[in-house]
Amino acid sequence: MRNLLPLALAGAIIALVPTSPASATGAIKCKPTPQASWKSQDVLKAKLVKEGWTVRKSKVDGGCYEVYGTTPEGDRVEAYFHPVTLEKLYVARRGEVLFRKQGY
């Protein structure tokens, strides 16, 4: 019986914790667009490398492409790009916003 008390208590705590759907954790969100119109992450990486960036990681976050990398100026940043136009929307370095496109 003593072994059941911690389990019952843990179950009660879990039941009381509100659940929420998974959401983007990023700094910005892109307006929803059909994924069929998106350019690939490889195209974005190639564009950035051509511009002098080093890309360490890229992923989809908030309907945008999120890139972790180094700018041509040598700043290690987190940056967001529009998935259709590949336009730069947001760039931050350790919490400091270096660039933010108006409206985002």
Biopython code that builds the backbone (N, CA, C, O; Angstrom):
import numpy as np
from Bio.PDB.StructureBuilder import StructureBuilder

atoms = [
    (1, "MET", "N", (0.815, -1.183, 0.000)),
    (1, "MET", "CA", (0.000, 0.000, 0.000)),
    (1, "MET", "C", (0.866, 1.257, 0.000)),
    (1, "MET", "O", (0.557, 2.232, -0.684)),
    (2, "ARG", "N", (1.961, 1.225, 0.779)),
    (2, "ARG", "CA", (2.838, 2.392, 0.833)),
    (2, "ARG", "C", (3.461, 2.654, -0.534)),
    (2, "ARG", "O", (3.741, 3.807, -0.863)),
    (3, "ASN", "N", (3.685, 1.624, -1.333)),
    (3, "ASN", "CA", (4.271, 1.802, -2.657)),
    (3, "ASN", "C", (3.290, 2.445, -3.628)),
    (3, "ASN", "O", (3.708, 3.082, -4.595)),
    (4, "LEU", "N", (2.004, 2.289, -3.386)),
    (4, "LEU", "CA", (1.002, 2.853, -4.275)),
    (4, "LEU", "C", (0.788, 4.346, -4.052)),
    (4, "LEU", "O", (0.369, 5.050, -4.971)),
    (5, "LEU", "N", (1.066, 4.839, -2.854)),
    (5, "LEU", "CA", (0.831, 6.244, -2.542)),
    (5, "LEU", "C", (1.659, 7.179, -3.434)),
    (5, "LEU", "O", (1.095, 8.134, -3.968)),
    (6, "PRO", "N", (2.967, 6.953, -3.623)),
    (6, "PRO", "CA", (3.722, 7.843, -4.515)),
    (6, "PRO", "C", (3.221, 7.794, -5.957)),
    (6, "PRO", "O", (3.211, 8.814, -6.647)),
    (7, "LEU", "N", (2.807, 6.618, -6.411)),
    (7, "LEU", "CA", (2.270, 6.508, -7.767)),
    (7, "LEU", "C", (0.961, 7.270, -7.909)),
    (7, "LEU", "O", (0.739, 7.954, -8.908)),
    (8, "ALA", "N", (0.105, 7.151, -6.921)),
    (8, "ALA", "CA", (-1.175, 7.861, -6.964)),
    (8, "ALA", "C", (-0.949, 9.367, -6.925)),
    (8, "ALA", "O", (-1.620, 10.118, -7.634)),
    (9, "LEU", "N", (-0.019, 9.803, -6.110)),
    (9, "LEU", "CA", (0.308, 11.223, -6.015)),
    (9, "LEU", "C", (0.873, 11.741, -7.330)),
    (9, "LEU", "O", (0.486, 12.818, -7.784)),
    (10, "ALA", "N", (1.772, 11.002, -7.941)),
    (10, "ALA", "CA", (2.348, 11.394, -9.235)),
    (10, "ALA", "C", (1.268, 11.461, -10.309)),
    (10, "ALA", "O", (1.260, 12.378, -11.130)),
    (11, "GLY", "N", (0.367, 10.500, -10.303)),
    (11, "GLY", "CA", (-0.724, 10.499, -11.274)),
    (11, "GLY", "C", (-1.636, 11.706, -11.097)),
    (11, "GLY", "O", (-2.093, 12.290, -12.080)),
    (12, "ALA", "N", (-1.904, 12.083, -9.853)),
    (12, "ALA", "CA", (-2.748, 13.251, -9.585)),
    (12, "ALA", "C", (-2.074, 14.523, -10.069)),
    (12, "ALA", "O", (-2.736, 15.393, -10.635)),
    (13, "ILE", "N", (-0.783, 14.648, -9.859)),
    (13, "ILE", "CA", (-0.048, 15.839, -10.301)),
    (13, "ILE", "C", (-0.063, 15.931, -11.821)),
    (13, "ILE", "O", (-0.286, 17.003, -12.382)),
    (14, "ILE", "N", (0.172, 14.820, -12.473)),
    (14, "ILE", "CA", (0.178, 14.815, -13.944)),
    (14, "ILE", "C", (-1.206, 15.193, -14.475)),
    (14, "ILE", "O", (-1.311, 15.916, -15.466)),
    (15, "ALA", "N", (-2.248, 14.719, -13.834)),
    (15, "ALA", "CA", (-3.611, 15.026, -14.276)),
    (15, "ALA", "C", (-3.935, 16.507, -14.116)),
    (15, "ALA", "O", (-4.756, 17.041, -14.862)),
    (16, "LEU", "N", (-3.311, 17.170, -13.166)),
    (16, "LEU", "CA", (-3.580, 18.588, -12.918)),
    (16, "LEU", "C", (-2.780, 19.525, -13.808)),
    (16, "LEU", "O", (-3.143, 20.692, -13.956)),
    (17, "VAL", "N", (-1.711, 19.043, -14.393)),
    (17, "VAL", "CA", (-0.869, 19.881, -15.246)),
    (17, "VAL", "C", (-1.601, 20.132, -16.554)),
    (17, "VAL", "O", (-1.978, 19.182, -17.241)),
    (18, "PRO", "N", (-1.809, 21.403, -16.912)),
    (18, "PRO", "CA", (-2.509, 21.681, -18.173)),
    (18, "PRO", "C", (-1.661, 21.272, -19.362)),
    (18, "PRO", "O", (-0.440, 21.428, -19.364)),
    (19, "THR", "N", (-2.323, 20.757, -20.353)),
    (19, "THR", "CA", (-1.613, 20.379, -21.562)),
    (19, "THR", "C", (-1.901, 21.403, -22.634)),
    (19, "THR", "O", (-2.977, 21.999, -22.668)),
    (20, "SER", "N", (-0.940, 21.602, -23.505)),
    (20, "SER", "CA", (-1.140, 22.521, -24.620)),
    (20, "SER", "C", (-0.508, 21.903, -25.850)),
    (20, "SER", "O", (0.439, 21.125, -25.740)),
    (21, "PRO", "N", (-1.024, 22.245, -27.021)),
    (21, "PRO", "CA", (-0.448, 21.679, -28.228)),
    (21, "PRO", "C", (0.959, 22.187, -28.434)),
    (21, "PRO", "O", (1.313, 23.276, -27.982)),
    (22, "ALA", "N", (1.753, 21.399, -29.115)),
    (22, "ALA", "CA", (3.118, 21.812, -29.412)),
    (22, "ALA", "C", (3.075, 23.061, -30.277)),
    (22, "ALA", "O", (2.257, 23.171, -31.191)),
    (23, "SER", "N", (3.946, 23.981, -29.984)),
    (23, "SER", "CA", (3.989, 25.202, -30.769)),
    (23, "SER", "C", (5.435, 25.570, -31.056)),
    (23, "SER", "O", (6.359, 25.037, -30.442)),
    (24, "ALA", "N", (5.613, 26.471, -31.981)),
    (24, "ALA", "CA", (6.941, 26.909, -32.348)),
    (24, "ALA", "C", (7.568, 27.648, -31.174)),
    (24, "ALA", "O", (6.880, 28.356, -30.439)),
    (25, "THR", "N", (8.836, 27.488, -31.006)),
    (25, "THR", "CA", (9.542, 28.141, -29.916)),
    (25, "THR", "C", (10.345, 29.328, -30.416)),
    (25, "THR", "O", (11.047, 29.979, -29.643)),
    (26, "GLY", "N", (10.246, 29.604, -31.676)),
    (26, "GLY", "CA", (11.090, 30.621, -32.270)),
    (26, "GLY", "C", (10.685, 32.046, -31.980)),
    (26, "GLY", "O", (9.649, 32.313, -31.371)),
    (27, "ALA", "N", (11.520, 32.945, -32.428)),
    (27, "ALA", "CA", (11.336, 34.364, -32.200)),
    (27, "ALA", "C", (10.247, 34.952, -33.079)),
    (27, "ALA", "O", (9.618, 35.939, -32.696)),
    (28, "ILE", "N", (10.009, 34.374, -34.241)),
    (28, "ILE", "CA", (8.998, 34.903, -35.147)),
    (28, "ILE", "C", (8.214, 33.758, -35.773)),
    (28, "ILE", "O", (8.594, 32.591, -35.676)),
    (29, "LYS", "N", (7.115, 34.119, -36.415)),
    (29, "LYS", "CA", (6.306, 33.137, -37.142)),
    (29, "LYS", "C", (6.040, 33.687, -38.531)),
    (29, "LYS", "O", (5.798, 34.882, -38.703)),
    (30, "CYS", "N", (6.087, 32.806, -39.517)),
    (30, "CYS", "CA", (5.768, 33.190, -40.890)),
    (30, "CYS", "C", (4.294, 32.922, -41.145)),
    (30, "CYS", "O", (3.698, 32.024, -40.551)),
    (31, "LYS", "N", (3.723, 33.708, -42.028)),
    (31, "LYS", "CA", (2.329, 33.479, -42.406)),
    (31, "LYS", "C", (2.237, 32.124, -43.096)),
    (31, "LYS", "O", (3.115, 31.770, -43.883)),
    (32, "PRO", "N", (1.190, 31.367, -42.811)),
    (32, "PRO", "CA", (1.051, 30.039, -43.423)),
    (32, "PRO", "C", (1.024, 30.110, -44.954)),
    (32, "PRO", "O", (0.283, 30.901, -45.539)),
    (33, "THR", "N", (1.827, 29.286, -45.575)),
    (33, "THR", "CA", (1.853, 29.150, -47.029)),
    (33, "THR", "C", (1.891, 27.662, -47.360)),
    (33, "THR", "O", (2.428, 26.876, -46.580)),
    (34, "PRO", "N", (1.335, 27.262, -48.494)),
    (34, "PRO", "CA", (1.371, 25.840, -48.855)),
    (34, "PRO", "C", (2.815, 25.347, -48.983)),
    (34, "PRO", "O", (3.637, 25.983, -49.642)),
    (35, "GLN", "N", (3.113, 24.226, -48.359)),
    (35, "GLN", "CA", (4.487, 23.715, -48.392)),
    (35, "GLN", "C", (4.932, 23.369, -49.806)),
    (35, "GLN", "O", (6.132, 23.310, -50.074)),
    (36, "ALA", "N", (4.002, 23.141, -50.704)),
    (36, "ALA", "CA", (4.377, 22.840, -52.091)),
    (36, "ALA", "C", (5.089, 24.034, -52.738)),
    (36, "ALA", "O", (5.844, 23.859, -53.694)),
    (37, "SER", "N", (4.851, 25.240, -52.223)),
    (37, "SER", "CA", (5.495, 26.427, -52.794)),
    (37, "SER", "C", (6.821, 26.769, -52.119)),
    (37, "SER", "O", (7.509, 27.694, -52.551)),
    (38, "TRP", "N", (7.187, 26.046, -51.077)),
    (38, "TRP", "CA", (8.433, 26.314, -50.363)),
    (38, "TRP", "C", (9.632, 25.876, -51.193)),
    (38, "TRP", "O", (9.583, 24.869, -51.898)),
    (39, "LYS", "N", (10.704, 26.645, -51.097)),
    (39, "LYS", "CA", (11.983, 26.198, -51.640)),
    (39, "LYS", "C", (12.609, 25.279, -50.599)),
    (39, "LYS", "O", (12.271, 25.358, -49.418)),
    (40, "SER", "N", (13.496, 24.430, -51.018)),
    (40, "SER", "CA", (14.078, 23.464, -50.079)),
    (40, "SER", "C", (15.108, 24.129, -49.171)),
    (40, "SER", "O", (15.661, 25.184, -49.484)),
    (41, "GLN", "N", (15.343, 23.480, -48.045)),
    (41, "GLN", "CA", (16.367, 23.960, -47.128)),
    (41, "GLN", "C", (17.743, 23.910, -47.783)),
    (41, "GLN", "O", (18.604, 24.735, -47.480)),
    (42, "ASP", "N", (17.955, 22.948, -48.681)),
    (42, "ASP", "CA", (19.237, 22.857, -49.381)),
    (42, "ASP", "C", (19.466, 24.080, -50.265)),
    (42, "ASP", "O", (20.594, 24.560, -50.379)),
    (43, "VAL", "N", (18.396, 24.590, -50.894)),
    (43, "VAL", "CA", (18.512, 25.800, -51.715)),
    (43, "VAL", "C", (18.889, 26.990, -50.829)),
    (43, "VAL", "O", (19.732, 27.806, -51.204)),
    (44, "LEU", "N", (18.255, 27.085, -49.643)),
    (44, "LEU", "CA", (18.589, 28.157, -48.704)),
    (44, "LEU", "C", (20.038, 28.042, -48.251)),
    (44, "LEU", "O", (20.760, 29.039, -48.231)),
    (45, "LYS", "N", (20.469, 26.843, -47.890)),
    (45, "LYS", "CA", (21.855, 26.650, -47.447)),
    (45, "LYS", "C", (22.835, 27.066, -48.538)),
    (45, "LYS", "O", (23.818, 27.752, -48.260)),
    (46, "ALA", "N", (22.573, 26.655, -49.777)),
    (46, "ALA", "CA", (23.458, 27.006, -50.890)),
    (46, "ALA", "C", (23.513, 28.521, -51.083)),
    (46, "ALA", "O", (24.583, 29.077, -51.330)),
    (47, "LYS", "N", (22.374, 29.182, -50.972)),
    (47, "LYS", "CA", (22.312, 30.644, -51.106)),
    (47, "LYS", "C", (23.149, 31.310, -50.019)),
    (47, "LYS", "O", (23.920, 32.229, -50.297)),
    (48, "LEU", "N", (22.994, 30.843, -48.780)),
    (48, "LEU", "CA", (23.731, 31.446, -47.670)),
    (48, "LEU", "C", (25.229, 31.209, -47.790)),
    (48, "LEU", "O", (26.022, 32.117, -47.541)),
    (49, "VAL", "N", (25.621, 30.006, -48.165)),
    (49, "VAL", "CA", (27.049, 29.706, -48.340)),
    (49, "VAL", "C", (27.640, 30.601, -49.424)),
    (49, "VAL", "O", (28.756, 31.102, -49.284)),
    (50, "LYS", "N", (26.896, 30.797, -50.493)),
    (50, "LYS", "CA", (27.356, 31.679, -51.579)),
    (50, "LYS", "C", (27.546, 33.110, -51.074)),
    (50, "LYS", "O", (28.420, 33.829, -51.557)),
    (51, "GLU", "N", (26.721, 33.524, -50.097)),
    (51, "GLU", "CA", (26.820, 34.859, -49.519)),
    (51, "GLU", "C", (27.894, 34.946, -48.428)),
    (51, "GLU", "O", (28.131, 36.025, -47.885)),
    (52, "GLY", "N", (28.547, 33.817, -48.101)),
    (52, "GLY", "CA", (29.623, 33.830, -47.120)),
    (52, "GLY", "C", (29.253, 33.315, -45.745)),
    (52, "GLY", "O", (30.061, 33.400, -44.820)),
    (53, "TRP", "N", (28.051, 32.782, -45.587)),
    (53, "TRP", "CA", (27.632, 32.216, -44.315)),
    (53, "TRP", "C", (28.206, 30.818, -44.138)),
    (53, "TRP", "O", (28.540, 30.147, -45.115)),
    (54, "THR", "N", (28.319, 30.386, -42.894)),
    (54, "THR", "CA", (28.550, 28.989, -42.548)),
    (54, "THR", "C", (27.283, 28.500, -41.865)),
    (54, "THR", "O", (26.870, 29.070, -40.855)),
    (55, "VAL", "N", (26.664, 27.464, -42.392)),
    (55, "VAL", "CA", (25.410, 26.950, -41.844)),
    (55, "VAL", "C", (25.707, 25.691, -41.039)),
    (55, "VAL", "O", (26.219, 24.709, -41.575)),
    (56, "ARG", "N", (25.380, 25.728, -39.738)),
    (56, "ARG", "CA", (25.576, 24.563, -38.880)),
    (56, "ARG", "C", (24.329, 23.691, -38.826)),
    (56, "ARG", "O", (24.424, 22.464, -38.786)),
    (57, "LYS", "N", (23.159, 24.327, -38.825)),
    (57, "LYS", "CA", (21.910, 23.569, -38.683)),
    (57, "LYS", "C", (20.775, 24.412, -39.244)),
    (57, "LYS", "O", (20.781, 25.638, -39.128)),
    (58, "SER", "N", (19.798, 23.741, -39.854)),
    (58, "SER", "CA", (18.586, 24.441, -40.276)),
    (58, "SER", "C", (17.391, 23.542, -40.006)),
    (58, "SER", "O", (17.489, 22.316, -40.031)),
    (59, "LYS", "N", (16.255, 24.189, -39.745)),
    (59, "LYS", "CA", (15.029, 23.452, -39.472)),
    (59, "LYS", "C", (13.844, 24.373, -39.722)),
    (59, "LYS", "O", (14.005, 25.577, -39.923)),
    (60, "VAL", "N", (12.659, 23.791, -39.706)),
    (60, "VAL", "CA", (11.425, 24.566, -39.825)),
    (60, "VAL", "C", (10.967, 24.914, -38.416)),
    (60, "VAL", "O", (10.896, 24.050, -37.542)),
    (61, "ASP", "N", (10.657, 26.197, -38.206)),
    (61, "ASP", "CA", (10.159, 26.646, -36.909)),
    (61, "ASP", "C", (9.208, 27.810, -37.133)),
    (61, "ASP", "O", (9.589, 28.817, -37.730)),
    (62, "GLY", "N", (7.989, 27.683, -36.664)),
    (62, "GLY", "CA", (7.011, 28.751, -36.801)),
    (62, "GLY", "C", (6.632, 29.048, -38.242)),
    (62, "GLY", "O", (6.235, 30.167, -38.565)),
    (63, "GLY", "N", (6.755, 28.044, -39.114)),
    (63, "GLY", "CA", (6.440, 28.240, -40.526)),
    (63, "GLY", "C", (7.540, 28.924, -41.301)),
    (63, "GLY", "O", (7.364, 29.251, -42.475)),
    (64, "CYS", "N", (8.683, 29.146, -40.657)),
    (64, "CYS", "CA", (9.852, 29.769, -41.293)),
    (64, "CYS", "C", (10.998, 28.756, -41.290)),
    (64, "CYS", "O", (10.930, 27.718, -40.632)),
    (65, "TYR", "N", (12.045, 29.080, -42.037)),
    (65, "TYR", "CA", (13.282, 28.316, -41.914)),
    (65, "TYR", "C", (14.133, 28.997, -40.851)),
    (65, "TYR", "O", (14.402, 30.196, -40.931)),
    (66, "GLU", "N", (14.550, 28.228, -39.865)),
    (66, "GLU", "CA", (15.431, 28.719, -38.814)),
    (66, "GLU", "C", (16.825, 28.170, -39.089)),
    (66, "GLU", "O", (16.997, 26.971, -39.310)),
    (67, "VAL", "N", (17.803, 29.045, -39.074)),
    (67, "VAL", "CA", (19.181, 28.656, -39.384)),
    (67, "VAL", "C", (20.082, 29.052, -38.228)),
    (67, "VAL", "O", (20.003, 30.168, -37.716)),
    (68, "TYR", "N", (20.938, 28.125, -37.825)),
    (68, "TYR", "CA", (22.003, 28.418, -36.866)),
    (68, "TYR", "C", (23.295, 28.409, -37.661)),
    (68, "TYR", "O", (23.611, 27.434, -38.342)),
    (69, "GLY", "N", (24.030, 29.490, -37.572)),
    (69, "GLY", "CA", (25.252, 29.554, -38.352)),
    (69, "GLY", "C", (26.069, 30.784, -38.035)),
    (69, "GLY", "O", (25.856, 31.456, -37.026)),
    (70, "THR", "N", (27.012, 31.065, -38.923)),
    (70, "THR", "CA", (27.914, 32.204, -38.774)),
    (70, "THR", "C", (27.769, 33.095, -39.996)),
    (70, "THR", "O", (27.817, 32.626, -41.133)),
    (71, "THR", "N", (27.592, 34.386, -39.745)),
    (71, "THR", "CA", (27.435, 35.355, -40.830)),
    (71, "THR", "C", (28.782, 35.622, -41.490)),
    (71, "THR", "O", (29.820, 35.229, -40.957)),
    (72, "PRO", "N", (28.778, 36.285, -42.644)),
    (72, "PRO", "CA", (30.049, 36.642, -43.279)),
    (72, "PRO", "C", (30.917, 37.539, -42.384)),
    (72, "PRO", "O", (32.138, 37.580, -42.536)),
    (73, "GLU", "N", (30.274, 38.257, -41.449)),
    (73, "GLU", "CA", (31.013, 39.126, -40.530)),
    (73, "GLU", "C", (31.591, 38.358, -39.338)),
    (73, "GLU", "O", (32.311, 38.933, -38.521)),
    (74, "GLY", "N", (31.283, 37.076, -39.237)),
    (74, "GLY", "CA", (31.830, 36.241, -38.167)),
    (74, "GLY", "C", (30.955, 36.116, -36.938)),
    (74, "GLY", "O", (31.396, 35.571, -35.927)),
    (75, "ASP", "N", (29.712, 36.613, -36.997)),
    (75, "ASP", "CA", (28.795, 36.509, -35.863)),
    (75, "ASP", "C", (28.082, 35.160, -35.878)),
    (75, "ASP", "O", (27.512, 34.760, -36.893)),
    (76, "ARG", "N", (28.119, 34.458, -34.734)),
    (76, "ARG", "CA", (27.350, 33.213, -34.597)),
    (76, "ARG", "C", (25.923, 33.605, -34.273)),
    (76, "ARG", "O", (25.669, 34.256, -33.260)),
    (77, "VAL", "N", (24.988, 33.212, -35.132)),
    (77, "VAL", "CA", (23.628, 33.718, -35.024)),
    (77, "VAL", "C", (22.578, 32.630, -35.175)),
    (77, "VAL", "O", (22.849, 31.502, -35.587)),
    (78, "GLU", "N", (21.360, 33.033, -34.816)),
    (78, "GLU", "CA", (20.136, 32.306, -35.114)),
    (78, "GLU", "C", (19.389, 33.221, -36.073)),
    (78, "GLU", "O", (19.174, 34.392, -35.759)),
    (79, "ALA", "N", (18.988, 32.713, -37.234)),
    (79, "ALA", "CA", (18.341, 33.552, -38.236)),
    (79, "ALA", "C", (17.112, 32.850, -38.793)),
    (79, "ALA", "O", (17.053, 31.622, -38.852)),
    (80, "TYR", "N", (16.138, 33.647, -39.197)),
    (80, "TYR", "CA", (14.905, 33.128, -39.787)),
    (80, "TYR", "C", (14.757, 33.664, -41.206)),
    (80, "TYR", "O", (15.056, 34.823, -41.490)),
    (81, "PHE", "N", (14.282, 32.779, -42.092)),
    (81, "PHE", "CA", (14.103, 33.117, -43.492)),
    (81, "PHE", "C", (12.725, 32.648, -43.947)),
    (81, "PHE", "O", (12.211, 31.635, -43.473)),
    (82, "HIS", "N", (12.137, 33.405, -44.876)),
    (82, "HIS", "CA", (10.835, 33.030, -45.413)),
    (82, "HIS", "C", (11.018, 31.794, -46.291)),
    (82, "HIS", "O", (11.935, 31.769, -47.112)),
    (83, "PRO", "N", (10.180, 30.772, -46.147)),
    (83, "PRO", "CA", (10.391, 29.520, -46.875)),
    (83, "PRO", "C", (10.108, 29.595, -48.379)),
    (83, "PRO", "O", (10.573, 28.739, -49.131)),
    (84, "VAL", "N", (9.361, 30.594, -48.824)),
    (84, "VAL", "CA", (9.049, 30.715, -50.249)),
    (84, "VAL", "C", (10.046, 31.647, -50.941)),
    (84, "VAL", "O", (10.580, 31.322, -52.002)),
    (85, "THR", "N", (10.287, 32.805, -50.331)),
    (85, "THR", "CA", (11.158, 33.810, -50.955)),
    (85, "THR", "C", (12.608, 33.703, -50.503)),
    (85, "THR", "O", (13.501, 34.250, -51.150)),
    (86, "LEU", "N", (12.851, 33.003, -49.396)),
    (86, "LEU", "CA", (14.155, 32.887, -48.748)),
    (86, "LEU", "C", (14.674, 34.241, -48.270)),
    (86, "LEU", "O", (15.875, 34.422, -48.071)),
    (87, "GLU", "N", (13.764, 35.177, -48.091)),
    (87, "GLU", "CA", (14.102, 36.503, -47.603)),
    (87, "GLU", "C", (14.480, 36.437, -46.128)),
    (87, "GLU", "O", (13.829, 35.745, -45.345)),
    (88, "LYS", "N", (15.532, 37.156, -45.752)),
    (88, "LYS", "CA", (15.967, 37.224, -44.352)),
    (88, "LYS", "C", (14.930, 38.020, -43.568)),
    (88, "LYS", "O", (14.564, 39.131, -43.953)),
    (89, "LEU", "N", (14.455, 37.435, -42.454)),
    (89, "LEU", "CA", (13.421, 38.067, -41.648)),
    (89, "LEU", "C", (13.915, 38.499, -40.277)),
    (89, "LEU", "O", (13.443, 39.496, -39.731)),
    (90, "TYR", "N", (14.864, 37.755, -39.718)),
    (90, "TYR", "CA", (15.282, 37.996, -38.342)),
    (90, "TYR", "C", (16.660, 37.386, -38.129)),
    (90, "TYR", "O", (16.931, 36.268, -38.568)),
    (91, "VAL", "N", (17.529, 38.131, -37.452)),
    (91, "VAL", "CA", (18.851, 37.622, -37.099)),
    (91, "VAL", "C", (19.165, 38.076, -35.677)),
    (91, "VAL", "O", (19.047, 39.260, -35.358)),
    (92, "ALA", "N", (19.565, 37.133, -34.822)),
    (92, "ALA", "CA", (19.910, 37.459, -33.443)),
    (92, "ALA", "C", (21.192, 36.737, -33.040)),
    (92, "ALA", "O", (21.496, 35.639, -33.506)),
    (93, "ARG", "N", (21.930, 37.403, -32.153)),
    (93, "ARG", "CA", (23.163, 36.831, -31.613)),
    (93, "ARG", "C", (23.057, 36.877, -30.095)),
    (93, "ARG", "O", (23.030, 37.958, -29.506)),
    (94, "ARG", "N", (22.996, 35.704, -29.456)),
    (94, "ARG", "CA", (22.918, 35.592, -27.999)),
    (94, "ARG", "C", (21.861, 36.511, -27.406)),
    (94, "ARG", "O", (22.117, 37.213, -26.427)),
    (95, "GLY", "N", (20.673, 36.505, -28.001)),
    (95, "GLY", "CA", (19.574, 37.296, -27.483)),
    (95, "GLY", "C", (19.530, 38.732, -27.976)),
    (95, "GLY", "O", (18.538, 39.427, -27.754)),
    (96, "GLU", "N", (20.574, 39.189, -28.634)),
    (96, "GLU", "CA", (20.614, 40.553, -29.172)),
    (96, "GLU", "C", (20.122, 40.532, -30.619)),
    (96, "GLU", "O", (20.690, 39.836, -31.460)),
    (97, "VAL", "N", (19.084, 41.282, -30.900)),
    (97, "VAL", "CA", (18.530, 41.321, -32.249)),
    (97, "VAL", "C", (19.436, 42.179, -33.131)),
    (97, "VAL", "O", (19.628, 43.366, -32.872)),
    (98, "LEU", "N", (19.990, 41.561, -34.178)),
    (98, "LEU", "CA", (20.852, 42.266, -35.116)),
    (98, "LEU", "C", (20.057, 42.791, -36.310)),
    (98, "LEU", "O", (20.402, 43.822, -36.888)),
    (99, "PHE", "N", (18.986, 42.074, -36.677)),
    (99, "PHE", "CA", (18.143, 42.471, -37.800)),
    (99, "PHE", "C", (16.754, 41.919, -37.583)),
    (99, "PHE", "O", (16.585, 40.776, -37.158)),
    (100, "ARG", "N", (15.754, 42.742, -37.879)),
    (100, "ARG", "CA", (14.366, 42.286, -37.867)),
    (100, "ARG", "C", (13.621, 43.022, -38.963)),
    (100, "ARG", "O", (13.515, 44.248, -38.945)),
    (101, "LYS", "N", (13.109, 42.263, -39.915)),
    (101, "LYS", "CA", (12.349, 42.848, -41.025)),
    (101, "LYS", "C", (11.060, 43.450, -40.462)),
    (101, "LYS", "O", (10.402, 42.845, -39.617)),
    (102, "GLN", "N", (10.717, 44.614, -40.927)),
    (102, "GLN", "CA", (9.505, 45.278, -40.472)),
    (102, "GLN", "C", (8.297, 44.371, -40.715)),
    (102, "GLN", "O", (8.150, 43.785, -41.787)),
    (103, "GLY", "N", (7.453, 44.269, -39.721)),
    (103, "GLY", "CA", (6.266, 43.426, -39.821)),
    (103, "GLY", "C", (6.459, 42.037, -39.240)),
    (103, "GLY", "O", (5.502, 41.267, -39.158)),
    (104, "TYR", "N", (7.676, 41.702, -38.836)),
    (104, "TYR", "CA", (7.950, 40.382, -38.252)),
    (104, "TYR", "C", (8.449, 40.502, -36.850)),
    (104, "TYR", "O", (8.729, 39.491, -36.206)),
]
sb = StructureBuilder()
sb.init_structure("model")
sb.init_model(0)
sb.init_chain("A")
sb.init_seg("    ")
for serial, (resi, resn, name, xyz) in enumerate(atoms, 1):
    if name == "N":
        sb.init_residue(resn, " ", resi, " ")
    sb.init_atom(name, np.array(xyz, "f"), 0.0, 1.0, " ", f" {name:<3s}", serial, name[0])
structure = sb.get_structure()
